């Protein structure tokens, strides 16, 4: 499961974040991928939850918002992306242990309480982009504990087939094979849709996970039908 800590403001001490954002933008240009924003990104600190299609999701978000990452340990070995993540101060965690999940939730709650935005991929893995998997609810507790709003976010790679066939990072494809496939495309687009924020007050983490999952699924279905 990947989590992105978004810095609300750029300060002198955030120079590394600014450089990382610049490099994400350069990667987008190298891949000839345009990133567009739809809806209203949050102004106040909140938890953002998004569907997860590609390793490029992080670069797409990172190109428009300075970010710190809490991500799976495997990302360390990814070419360029792993280097960028380390330079941005990413905390890498090994999945599958209760202690890792607890540590992640504590870090998220602290970041939210400190006024930062946090982005969570609650599916825990990438998909083909045509639908969403069940959202894992545990890390939604961070919004409840910090009394923050939650904003569902939809990531799309639009194509005449609904989702660009080179975008999904699924099955046995390697990061190298995925990158080469995307580089071979003359042009690609990424859409980041910010949906209406919802309150975490008087809701359980399971209720919040199901609500966000449904809103994101409905948005994916409606946008795919218009493509």
N, C-alpha and C positions, 0 to 999 in steps of 0.2 A: 504494500500500500504506500502510495506517495503522498506527501503533504508539502505544500509550498507556503512558506512564511513571507507575506508581502509587506514590505516596508511602506508605511503610510506617507512618509516624507523623505526627501533626500537631504541629508545633512553632510557636513564635511567628513564625518566619520564613516559615511556610507559611500566613500569613493569606490571601494571594491564592487559594491552593488551597481554603481553607475557604469563601471567598466564592463561588468558581466552583462548588463542590459545591452550595452553597445555591441558586444560580441554576439549576443543572441540576434540582434538586428542584422549583423553582418552575415550570420548563418542563413537567415531568411532570404537575404539578397543573393547569397551564393546558390541557394536552392531555387531561386526565382519563385518564392512563395509569398503571396500577399496576405497579410493578417488584417482582418477588419473587425471592428467592435460594434456590437448591436445592443441596444438597451443602455442602461446607466450603471457604470461601475460604481462600487460603494465609495462614499466619502467618509463615513464613520466606520470604525473597526467592526468587522463581522467575519463569520465563518462562511467561506464560499465553497460549495460542493459541485464537482463537475464530473461528467462522463469522461472516459479515458479510452482513446483510440490508438494513439501513437506515442513513441518516444519524443516526437516532435511537439507534442502538446506543451511540454515544459518550455521549449524554445519559443513557441508561439506566445505563451503567457509572459515569458521572460522578456520578450521583445517590446512589450507595451507597459510592463510594470516591473520595477526593481524587486527582486525576490531573493529570499533565502529558502533553502530546501531541507526538508526532512524526507529522505528517500531510502529506498531499498539499497542494500550494500552493493549489489551487482552493478549499480550505476558507476561505481568508482572505475571500473574497467572499460567503460564506453569511450570510444575515441571522441575527443573534443568536448562532448557533453560532460563526461566525467571530470575532465580538467576544469571546465567552467563551474561545475557544481562545487568542487573543492575550493576554488578561488572565492566563491560566493559564501563560504562558511557553512556548507551543507553538513547536517548531522546525518550520518549514514547508520541505519539500523538493520539488524538481521531479523527477518520475519519468522513468525511461527512460535514466539515465546510470549507468555503473558507479561513478563517484565518489559519487553520491548514495547508492547501496546500501552502499558501503563505509563512508561517513560514518555512515549509520543503524546499521549493525552495531557500529561502534565506540562510538556513543552508548549503544546497548542494553547492550553488554558492560560498559561503565563503570557504568551505572546498576545493573545486577545485582550487580556486584562491590562497589558501595557499599551494598548491602543493600536496594535498592528492588525492587518488583515491576514487571514490564514486560508489557503486553498487546499481542499482535500479531494482526493480521488477515491470515493468510498466503495467502488466496485472491487478494488484490490488487484485488478489486472486490466489489460487492454482488451478491447472487443472489436468486432468488425464495423462498429459505428452505426449499424442499422437499428439497434435497440440497446437497452442497458441491462446489465445483470443486477441481481439483488444487491442493494447497498448494505454494507456492514455498518452496524449502528454504533459500535462502541465509542468511536472517536467523536461522535456527535455530542457526547457528554461534555466536551470542552466548551461548547457554546452555552450549554445549560449552566455549567459551573461559573462561567465568566459573565453570564447574563447578557449575551450578545445575540444579535440577529443572525439569520442564516440566509444566504443568497444562492439559489440554484444557478448553475452556469452550464450552458450547452456548448460543446465544441463540435464543429462540423468541418468536414473537408468536402465541400459541395462538388457534385459531378452529375452528369446526365443520368448516371445509374444510381444516384442518391448519395453515395459516398465514393470518393475517389479510390479506385482499386489499389493504388500504391500507398495509401495512407495507413491502413491497419497494420499494426505490429503484433501479429498473431501467429499461432501455430509454431512451426519450427524455424521460422525465418530469423536470421541473425541481424544484429544492428547494422553490420556491413552491407548485407544484401538489401535491407530496407533502405538504407541511405543511397546506395547505388541506384535502386529502382526509382526513388524520388528525384535524384539528380538527373535521371534520364528523361524526365517529363519536361516538356517545353514551358509549362506554367501550371502552378497549383495555387489554390486559395485555402485559407483557414478562416472560419467565422467563429467569433467568441460572442455568444449571446448571454447577456446578463439579465436574468429574469427578476421578477419582483421579489424583494426580500420578505422573509416570514419571521415571526417571533418565535423564540425558543421557550418563552414563558408558559408555564403550566402544561408542558408537553414532555413526554418521555423521549429518550433517545431513539427508541424503536419507532415511535410515531413520527418523529422528525425525519428519520431515514426513509420511511415509506412515503411520506409526503413529498420529499425532494425527489425520490426515485420516480414517482408518478408524474410530477411536473416536468422533469427532464425527458421522460419517455414520451409524454404528450407533445412536447416541443419538437423532439426529433421526428416523430411521426408526421406532424403537421408541416415541417419544413421539407422533409423528404418528398412529400406528396406534391410540393410546389416546384421541386427541382425539374 
